[in-house]
Each structure stands twice: as structure tokens, then as C-alpha cells.
Amino acid sequence: MAWFLTKSLLFTENYFKFNHITMKKLFFLCLALVVTVLSSCFKEPKPAPVGDAYINAVNAVKGSTPQEFYLNGSKKNNAAIPYGASSGYITVTSGDAQFAFGNVGSDVANAATQPVGVPIGINATVFYYTQDKNTNTQEELHMATIINDDMKPSLVAGKAKVRFINLNYLLNNTISVLSGTTKIIEKIPFKSASSYIDVDPGSKFKFVADIVDSPASAELDPNLQANKNYTIWIDGVTATELTGHVVAQ
């Protein structure tokens, strides 16, 4: 009887010793796992890759003084940009950006874009333009906006690619584009760009406001070259007297 009791007690004692050791090991294993997971959660994320991007700045505000061009408060242009001109592509670093225009010698921006993310390798153009004019004070409201540029040449050999942008705030309507007497682009709203289209080198264009009896503009010869891309932005001294301006990309 004593032997069985002893054996039983020994078995019970060993079982609890084994169970205690196993639970202890499991506890430390779980603790190590929790520490590993937490440490991985608190690791700093890898920084986003950065690289070059290419930004062109255009002064489309009629009557403005030449403008300085800024990225995140740092001047980027070599020479001030007069009305109708562009800076040419400026190499910048990708990432969070806000672009602005200001008068030479001033620390106050005339207009700035919304904050944007600039991807690596992108080509884009920032326009400084007039949004509206107060009819009582005659004070103009100036804005800035950015638009991506398509740098890929036409898929059709020997063609040029061109798009058109309506920046005539005086016209409360759309603009159409003619080549000869044919409308090749119709009804471009204010602050909007057409799609790129393929055209023959040497093509010339006229612009017309989409209102009754509006005359076509004088013909613009942008000197288009084969396998090159262009943006033509349109403004005017009145709602219907339209002028095209060429930006080679």
C-alpha cells in the first residue's frame, strides 16, 4: 500500500514539476514574441525615395512685373519671368512641394499652388494667371496651378504634339481652336487644358470664343517641329480678342 502511495505521489509531483517548467518556458516564449512584435511596430518607417523632377514656370498675368519663382520658400529661377515667358525646366527634388510667384525683392507671394506631391522624374508646368477682377476696385485675383506635361513624342512619325489651355478670365465661356477653317479642339473651359493632339509640323492656329458672332483671332504660327511637344495657352485683352502663347516642352 505504501509503495503505491509513494509511486502515486512521485508521479503527481513529477507531473507538476514538468507542467511548471513547461508553463515557464511558454511564458518566456510569449514574452519574447510580444517584445519582437512591439519592436517591429516602433521601428521608424523607411524614408521615401527621392530623386530629380523637372518644373517649368509660366507667367500668364498680363500687366504683371517679372516674377520670381519659389519652391517651399526657396527661389528657383535664375532670372525673373516676364509676362508671356517661361523659366524653362528647373531641376528640383521630388517630395512635398508648394510653388509660388512673387515680385522681385518682395517677401510676399502673389500666388501659390496648393501643397502637392512631386513624383520622381515628372515634368510639370506651374502657371501664374488671373482668376478674376473686382469690377468695383479693378483689383485682380491671381492664382497659381500646376499641370503635368506629357514628354513622350507622338506615336505617329513626323508629327508634333500640342495641347491648348484656356486662361482668359474675361471670357465667361469656352474657347475652340481652328486650323484653317476646321475646328480641331472644341469648347475648352476656363482653367482647363485640352488633350494632346497630333498635328503636322508648321501647323498654324486661330482661336475663337464660343459665343455668337465672335471673331476668330489672328493666326498664330507656333513654329511646330516634328517629334516635339508643345503647350499653347490662350488669354485675351477682352472676352473675344484672344492671343495664343507657345511653351515648348
PEDA-V880992 format. One record per backbone hydrogen bond with DSSP energy under -1.0 kcal/mol. NH is the residue of the N-H (numbers start at 1). CO is the residue of the C=O. E is the energy in kcal/mol with one decimal. If there is no record, write none. Layout:
NH|CO|E  NH|CO|E
//
This chain:
5|1|-2.3  6|2|-2.7  7|3|-3.1  8|4|-2.7  9|5|-2.7  10|6|-2.8  11|7|-2.7  12|8|-2.5  13|9|-2.6  14|10|-2.6  15|11|-2.3  16|12|-2.1  17|13|-2.0  18|14|-2.7  19|15|-2.7  20|16|-2.3  21|17|-2.2  22|18|-2.5  23|19|-2.5  24|20|-1.9  25|21|-2.3  26|22|-2.5  27|23|-2.3  28|24|-2.1  29|25|-2.3  30|26|-2.6  31|27|-2.5  32|28|-2.3  33|29|-2.1  34|30|-2.7  35|31|-2.3  36|32|-2.2  37|33|-2.5  38|34|-2.8  39|35|-2.5  40|36|-1.9  41|37|-1.9  42|38|-1.9  53|92|-2.4  54|122|-3.1  55|90|-2.6  56|124|-2.7  58|126|-2.9  59|85|-2.1  60|128|-3.0  64|61|-1.9  67|81|-2.6  68|102|-3.3  70|100|-3.0  71|74|-2.6  72|98|-2.9  74|71|-2.0  76|69|-3.3  81|67|-2.9  84|59|-2.9  85|82|-2.0  87|57|-2.3  90|55|-2.9  92|53|-2.7  94|51|-3.0  95|118|-2.3  97|116|-2.9  100|70|-2.0  101|111|-2.4  102|68|-1.7  106|103|-2.0  110|101|-3.0  111|101|-1.2  113|99|-2.8  116|97|-3.3  118|95|-2.8  121|52|-3.4  122|119|-1.3  124|54|-2.2  125|147|-2.9  126|56|-3.4  127|145|-2.9  128|58|-2.5  129|143|-2.2  131|141|-3.2  132|141|-1.2  134|139|-3.1  138|134|-2.8  141|132|-2.9  143|129|-2.7  145|127|-1.9  147|125|-2.4  149|123|-2.8  159|156|-1.9  160|199|-2.9  161|228|-2.5  162|197|-2.2  163|230|-1.5  165|232|-2.2  166|192|-2.1  167|234|-3.0  169|167|-1.1  171|168|-1.2  173|171|-1.3  175|188|-1.5  176|208|-2.6  177|185|-3.0  178|206|-3.1  179|182|-2.7  182|179|-1.6  184|177|-2.3  185|177|-1.5  188|175|-3.2  191|166|-2.8  192|189|-1.5  194|164|-2.9  197|162|-2.4  199|160|-2.7  203|200|-1.7  205|220|-2.3  206|178|-2.3  208|176|-2.3  210|174|-2.8  211|209|-2.2  214|211|-1.6  217|207|-2.4  220|205|-3.6  227|159|-3.0  228|225|-1.3  230|161|-2.0  231|247|-2.5  232|163|-2.4  233|245|-2.0  234|165|-2.8  235|243|-2.1  237|241|-1.1  242|240|-1.2  243|235|-3.0  245|233|-2.3  247|231|-2.9  249|229|-2.5
//
